[in-house]
Amino acid sequence: MKAVDAEHYVLEARLLRDKVPSFEQYPFSLDVIRKLDTIEFHPKVTFLVGENGTGKSTLLEAIATAFGFNPEGGTKNFSFTTRASHSELHKYIRLVKSFRRPKDGFFLRAESFYNVATNVDELDEQPGFGPPIKNSYGGKSLHHQSHGESFFSLMTHRFGGNGLYILDEPEAAMSPTRQMAMLTRMQQLIRQNSQLIIATHSPIILAYPDSMILELINGELVQVEYEQTEHYSITRDFLTSYEVFLKSLLDDED
């Protein structure tokens, strides 16, 4: 997996295999970790794709935590903990960084973004804390926006460019229209010298052209083209022949 030779913030993530206590215990027992050596990142957008339960979110969490982000999400300044559910994998990940340092950054975990929104509200309620943090998220509590609106508000208002943005399934709350709008926002961030690492199931988001797609195939990360991904091929086949698919899927249930 050879990344494009250009300036970016994180060049590689290496698993310190000789430090791993045992590949028989979680999370090292996951095939993707057992077979992991080095991931080389694209200077603009790197996608991680794969079936549920294959370990891509665990790997992304470890990369984000190794960089200094809160395991539950947020910026490096977020230190809250609601439940320490993250793995120890980050302790065995070494990030190779370029000479450039991001001025901004954020780790978005779809499953725990509620906790980030709650922490923002709690900090804003503290007397003398300073200007409301919610001003950086569109001026309104993230809890007073729909799930999809809050995700998109994060990207449009909080992400300021010149940053490293690590996103775990950002499409989880977004409609197809919002996902297409996210492509536009991604382009703006890239033009502002940003780097994104994204785990996604969305064939819409995966279509971003100036990127590298790493798909988990038989437990290994393999660089593939967009139209080679299972997400694209299954979605294409379903939409072009959905009646055939529905008949095959539902007839057995009669």
Secondary structure, 3 states (H helix, E strand, C coil): CCCCCCCCCEEEEEECHHHCCCCCCCCCCCHHHHCCCEEECCCCEEEEECCCCCCHHHHHHHHHHHHCCCCCCECCCCCCCCCCCCCCHHHHEEEEECCCCCCEEEEEEHHHHHHHHHHHHHHHCCCCCCCCHHHHHCCCCHHHCCHHHHHHHHHHHHCCCCEEEEEECHHHHCCHHHHHHHHHHHHHHHHCCCEEEEECCCCCHHHCCCCEEEEEECCEEEEECHHHCHHHHHHHHHHHCHHHHHHHHHHHHC
